[in-house]
Amino acid sequence: MYATYIMRERTQIYLDPEQSDRLGRLARADGRTKSDLIREAIDMYLSSEDRDERRLERLKAAVHYFAEHPLDIPSSEEYVKRKHEEGRRRDEVLQRHWRR
């Protein structure tokens, strides 16, 4: 896909061992070089259309998830009530501890 004669700049990146191993396995399986896969990934990332599509897919996935798993967000009054109850329980535990 990329020929060395059209390369303009050399860039060094650091991969953690797992990234390097995974990239190496993928490169061998595809019969390509790690560099080729990295350039392809960069092209995909820099493509605004791909980025927008990926963002939209992530947003749709999040909306779908929360539609099936609604958040239990209490009202302000309920929140304060819960916090007061937690404080009372904590105080009871501390008082029992200090009476020993």
Residue pairs with C-beta under 8 A, 6 or more apart in sequence:
1 36
1 39
1 40
2 35
2 36
2 39
13 38
15 23
20 34
23 34
23 37
23 38
24 34
26 37
27 33
27 34
27 36
27 37
30 37
44 50
45 51
74 82
